[in-house]
Amino acid sequence: MRVLHFYKTYYPDSMGGIEQVIRQLCVGTGRLGVSNTVLSLSRHDKLTPFEFEGHTVHRVPLNAEIASNAISLQSIGALARMAQEADVVHYHFPWPFMDLAHFMARVNKPSVVTYHSDIVRQRNLLRLYAPLKHRFLRSVDAIVAASPNYLASSPVLDRYRDKTSVITYGLDKTTYPQPEPDRLAHWRARVGPKFFLFVGVLRYYKGLHILLEAAAGLDYPIVIVGAGPIEQELKQQAARLKLKNVIFLGALDDADKVALLTLSYALAFPSHLRSEAFGISLLEGAMYGKPMISCEIGTGTTYINIDGDTGIVVPPSDPLALRAAMQRLWDNPELARQMGRRAELRYQELFTSEKMAMNYLSLYEELAPQRLAAPLARAQA
């Protein structure tokens, strides 16, 4: 079984949530015998194909980017050629240029779309894009949502329920580095023995401005790991609020991130808009047995974090509620420990890479014979 993944960016150019899902999916299905290839865009000059954790990565030049929509004319030809060699083409939505490339490349292989998120922000452009989006979603063979919560709350997916299934994201803890004692000691000395942790790209929908408001008046250490387009804006806000307890660490490598996950007291994940469709960093917190605080936004964040069980769920954009949740966990270590343990058990039950890989392999195997059988059935008619 040969599967081609197509998305606008991938390792080593970036490793955000969707890229991590693709990585875990390639590694997990690779262990089950699938040969995976990833086609992505890049600004780098040297774009030689390379092997990464058992799968092949091909990159083509990124020509332009308009409203977060990466464009590459070279990708159309590459997609056409590489799809010919694949048994299944696996798209990762949203990426409007991808929809256009699918038709221009005349892809005629079994196709799967993992629907990572609705498009939330660019409403005017969305109206122009809607006809292409729906033509693309009608044309593919299967659509996958990452949580039942998102399937239930997405007006777009509601139109395609007949071919949409739910396969949750999964992580493999063995693909994460084991933290060395010296690294743990370094971070413990720098940030203290007890702290709230946020990990992620610093984007508008992450709700970090709300977290900073909640931090005002508290003296709990809050560690923010990540870089992104609103980093300076957040630092300026922290300065205005005179926050001495918030530590911005910037982007860190996996070894340092794992060390901080291991040491952290709890995860603070204040995303307040539906652009946060799942929350891979939140899932990493569950994998490391941490209690979580998140917001109810009708997406997969509340599928990972069950209020009162694995953590606390608060209304979005409510700094007072977020502050109260942090105080509750901080003042009740035994409650926090029990919630963290239940979070880890829920990860082991629902969110492993092995489970995700087996479900996707079943879908691939279901789709490929259908598409191959269709011309034969027409010929025999």
N, C-alpha and C positions, 0 to 999 in steps of 0.2 A: 504494500500500500504506500503510494507516494502522495504526499500532501504539500501543497504550496500555500504558504501564508503571505498575505499582502497587507502591509500597513505602512504608514508614512514615516515611521522612525523605529529604530531598533538598536540593540547593542552593536557597537560600542558608543554610538552617538548619544544615546539616552537610555535610561532604565527607569521609566515611570511605571505606573500601575498596569497599563495595557501591555507594555513591553514585558513586564514581569509575568503576566498571564501567558503571553505567547511563549516565553522562555520555559515556564513550567509545563506548558502543554506539549512543547516539542520534546523536552526531556522525558516527560512521563509517557507519551505515546511512543517515543523512540525505544523505550524499554520493552514496549509491547510489539515491536517489529515494524513500526511506521518509519518511513524515510521522509524526514521533514526538510523543507527548504523555506527560508524567509527572504522575501523581496521587500526592500525598503529604500528610502531616499536618504541622501547624505550631502552635506556641504563640503566634505573632505575631497582632496584631490586624488588620493590613491584609493581606488575602489575595487581592489582585487577580491574575488570571493574567498571566504575563509571558513574554517570549521570552528564551531563553538558548541561545546558540551554535547557533541554527537549529531548536530544538525548543521546545514550549510547556510551561510548568510551571503546574499547577493545585494549589492547596493548600487543605485544609479544616481546621477546628479540631481540635486534639488535645484530647480530653475528659479522658482519664486514662491512667495508665501503671501497669501491675501486673506486677511481675517482668519488666521490660523489654518488656512487651507493650503497645504503644501502641494506644489505642482511640479511635475516632471514629465516632459514630453518623451524622454527616453524610456520611462517606465512602461509606456504603452506597448512598445515593441518587445520589451523584456517580458512583460506579463503575457503577451501573445505566445512568445516562444516557450516560456517556462510552463505555461498552462498545458501546452501540448504534451509535455512529459509527465504531467501530474495525473493522478487518478481523481483527486478532489482538490478544488481551489477553496481556500478558507480565507474569507474577508473579515476585516475587523472594523466595525462601524462605531462612531461616525468619522467619515472623511469624504466630503463631497467629490473631490477629484477622483477618488477610487471608483465611485459609481460611474463616472464618465469613462474612465479607463476600461472598466469592465465591458462596456458596449463598444468602444473604439477598438479594443483588442479582440473583439468577437469571441470571447471565451465561451466555449461550448462543452464544458466539463461539469460534473456534479459540483454544486457550489453550496457553501455554508457561510452564513454571516453570524458572527458573534456580535450581538447588539449590546455594546458596552454602555451606551448612554444616549438619551435624547439630546438633541441640540437645543440648548436653553437660551443662550445669550443673544445671538445674532438674529433677532426676530425679523427684521426687514429682509435680510439676505435669505432667511429661511423660507419666506414666501416665494422668492424666486427659485429657490432650490427644490421646493416641495415636489413639483412634477417629476424631476429626475430621481429624487429619493424614492418616490413610490413606484416609479417604473423599475428601478433597481431592486427594491424589496420584493416586487411581484415576480421578478425574473429569476431570483435565486431559488434553490430547491428547499432550503431549510434555514430557519432563523433560530438562534439560541439566545435566551435571556439568562442572566447570571443569578437571578433570584426570583422566587415567586412574588415577592413584594414589587419588584420592578415590572414584571409582566402585568400585575394587577393594576398598576398605577400609570402605565405609559399609554397615552392615547394613540400613539403610532403603532405600538405592538398590538393594540386591541384590534386593529384592522387585519392582522395576519395571524390570529390565534390558531387557524387551521394548520399552519406549518411552523408554529413556534413551540419550542420545548424549553425546559429549564435545566441547565447544567451549571451548577455553582462553580466558582473559581476554587482552585486548590493549590496548596503550597507543599513543597517537600522540604522539611526541615534539614535534611541531610545535604541539601544544596547550599545551605548557609554556613559560613565559617564558624568554627568553634572558638569562642573568645579565650585568649590566653590570659593567665593570671596577671601578668604585667600590664596588659591593656585594661583589664578590669580595675586594677589598682589605680592606674592613671586617671580614669574617668571618675572613679569614686572620690579621688582626692580633688578633682576639678569641680564636680557638680554636686557633691555631697551624697550621703547614703540613702536619701529618700527624696524623690522628685517625680513630678508629672512629666510625661514625655509626649511630644508631637513629632511625627516623622512624615514628610511629604514635600511635594513641590509647592512653593509658596504662591498659590494662585488665588484669584478673587473669590472662588466658591468654597475655599477651605475654612472660612469663618474665623480666621486667626485674629482679625480685628475684634471679634466678639470675645475671644479668649483673653486678649489683652485687657479689655474692659473688665472682664471677670476677675482678672489678676489684681486689679487695683484694690488696695485695702487688705490683701492677703500677703503673707510672708512665705508661702510655700514656693520652693524652687520649681520653675517651669522651664523645661529644656526644649528648644525648638530646633529640630534637625532638618535641613533642607535649604535650597535656594530657589529663586524664581522671580517672576516679573514684579511682584509687589514687596520684595524684600526691604528695599529702602523705605517704602511707605510705612511698613510695619515697624521698622526701627525708629522712624520719626514719631510714630504714635506712642511707642514705648517710652521715648524720651519725654514727650509732652506729659504723659501720665506719671513720669518719674518712677518707673518700675525698676526696682533693683533686683527683683527676684526672677526676672525673665532672662534666659541665657540663649542667645542666637549662636548656633554653632556652624551654620552654613551647611553646604553639602559635604557629606562624609562617605568614606568607602564602606563596603559591607561589613568589614571586620569591626570598625568603630560603631556602626549602627547596631550590630548584634550585641556588642558589649553594653551599649546604652539600653537596649531592649531588655537585656538580662538584668541589669541593675535597677531599672525603673520600678517605681511603686505602682503606677497606673498609667493608662493611655488616655490622653485628652484629644478627642477627635471632633472638633466643633463645626464640621462642614454643614452649611446651612442652605445650600441650593441643590437642585436635582442633578446638576452637573456631576456631583459626587454619586455615581451610580452604585458603587459597591464599597470601596475603601480597602485596598490591599494592605495598607499600613495598619489599619484596624485589625485585619485578619492576622497580620504578623503578631500583633499584640496578643490575640487569642492563642496563637501557636506557642507563644512564650509564657502563657499562663498568667496574663495580666488582666485585672479588672479594667473596664473601659467606660468612658463617658462619650456619648455621641448624641446626635440630634435626630428627631423624627422628621424625615423628609420624604418618606414614602419609597425609599430605595433599599438596596441591599445592606446598608449600614445597620438597619434594624433587624435584618435577617442574621447578621453576625452577632450583634449585641442585643440580647434580650433583657428588657428592663426588669430590674430586680433579681435577675438570675445570673447573668454574666457581667453585669455592670449597671449603669444608670443611663436612661434615655431622657433627654430634656427637649423642650420646644426649641426650634431653631431661632437664631437671632435674639436670644434672651440671656444676656450676661448675668442677671441675677440668679436665674435657674441654674446656669452653668456653675456659678460660684458656689451655690448651695450644694450641688452635686460633688464638687471638689472637696468642700468642707466635710460632707458626710463620709466620703471615702477616707479622707485624711484622719479623721477622728475615730474611725472604726477599723483598725487594722485586721481584726478577725473577719469582719464582713468583707473587706477587700481581698483577703486571702481566699475565702470561700468562693467569691465571685470569680477570681482568677482561675481557680481550679476548675470550676464549671465551664469557664470559657475555653480552657484547654481541652476538656472532654468533648465539648461541642465541636471544636476544630477537628479532633481525631475522628469524630463520628461523621461529619459532613464535608469537611473542607480540605481533605488531603489531595495532593497532586495525583496520587494513584487512582482515587475515585474519579476525579475529573477526567483523567486520561482514558480510563475504561469506558466512561460514558461517551466521550467523543469518538473513540474507536468504534463503538457500537453504531453511532450515527454515521460515521464514514462508511462502514461496511453496509449499512442499510441503503445509503444513497447511491453508491457507485453502481451496484447491479441494476438499480432502477433506471438510471440514465443509459446504461449500456443495453438494457433490454428494450428500451423504447424503439430504436430504429429496427430491431429485429422483429418486434411485434407488428410494426407498420409494414415491413416487407412480407410478413406471412399473411397479412390481412387480405 
